[in-house]
Amino acid sequence: MNKALIVDDSKFMRKIIRDTLESGGYEVIDEAENGSDGIESYKKNKPDFVTMDITMGGKDGLKAVQEILEFDPEANVIIVSALNEKTLKMNEPGISPKAFITKPFDKDKFLNTIKSILS
């Protein structure tokens, strides 16, 4: 069973993502509410993939993605954000997620995206 880490400052959104992932057969091994905690959890738990929000207090998602990819260039990071992909600096060095999902998301599309990344 593939293991997931959810990083989002919204407890409600973490629950939606958790419920969606668990219904798709994934195990959520940890949740973090900011980028710093997400990085720490990634290094400790080495999940198969991470869902990462962008706008959070403290260290934001873009900085967290960059640090996770510096630590593990093969990391499967999926950005899940209400922000439009074009408004973000996705082409900056060190920021290359495997996928970008816009909130609110279609649950089947979300799970299919994860499945294709992990296969």
N, C-alpha and C positions, 0 to 999 in steps of 0.2 A: 504494500500500500504506500503510495507516494505521500510524503509529509510536506505540510505547508506552514508558512509563517505569514500572519496577517499583520500589516502595519497600517493603522488608520487611527486618527484622533477621535473619531466618532464611535462610541460604544455601540450605537444602533447599527452603523454600517459594518462594524466588525461582526456583529451577530448575523446580519444578512449574508455577508461573505462566508462566514463559518457554516451557516445552515446550507448554503448553496454548495460549498465544497464537500461537506459531509454527505449531502444527498448524492453527490457525484462519485462517492467512494474514496475521497481523500481524507487523510488524517491531519487535523490542525494541531500542531505540536506546541504552538505558542502564539500569543497576540502581543503587540506592542502599540502604544498610543503616540509614539513620536519616533523620529528618525534615529536618535541616539540609542534608544532602547531596542529598536529594530536591528541596528548594526550589531549590538551586543548579543542579542538573541541569535542572529544569523551565525555569528562566529562560534557561539556555544553549541547550537543545535544542528547546524548544517542541514537545513531543510532542502527538499528537492526543488521547491520554488517559493517565491515570496510575492505576495500582493502588496503593493506600495501605494499609499496615498501621496499626494504632493504637498498640499497645503496643510501644514501642521505647526503647532507651536514648537519652539526649540529648533532642533535641526530638521529642516524640511526634507521632503521625499527625494528631491533631485540630489541634494548633498548625500543623503543616505544611499541612494542608488550608486553614486560615484564611489563611495567608500566600500560598499559591498563588492562592487566589481573590481576595485583595486585589490581587495582581499582574496576574491575568487573570480577570476575573469570568466569562468564558465557558469556563473550563477544565473539561474532562471528567474529574472525579475519581471513581473507583470505590473505595470502601472495601472491603477484603478483610481481615476480622478474625475471630478466634476468639471475640471478645466479642459478646454479644447486642446488637443495635441498640438495644433499649430501655434497656440499662444505660449507654449513652453519652449524652453531652450533645449530641445531634445537632441540637437546636433552638436552640443558642446562636447569637448573631449571627455571621455570617461562616462558618458551618459548614453547607454545603448540598451534599453530594456528589450526583452524578447517580444513584448506586446504592449499595446495601449488599449485599455478598456475605458469607455466613458460612462460615468454614473448618470442616471440610473442605467443598469445594464440588463440585457436579456440573459436569463440564467443559462439557457441551453447554449447560446453563443459563447458565453463566458467559459463554461465547462469544455466546449469543443476547442476553444483557443488553448486552454491549458493542456488538453489531451494532445493536441498537435505539437505543442512545444516539448512535451515530455517523450514523445515517440521518436 
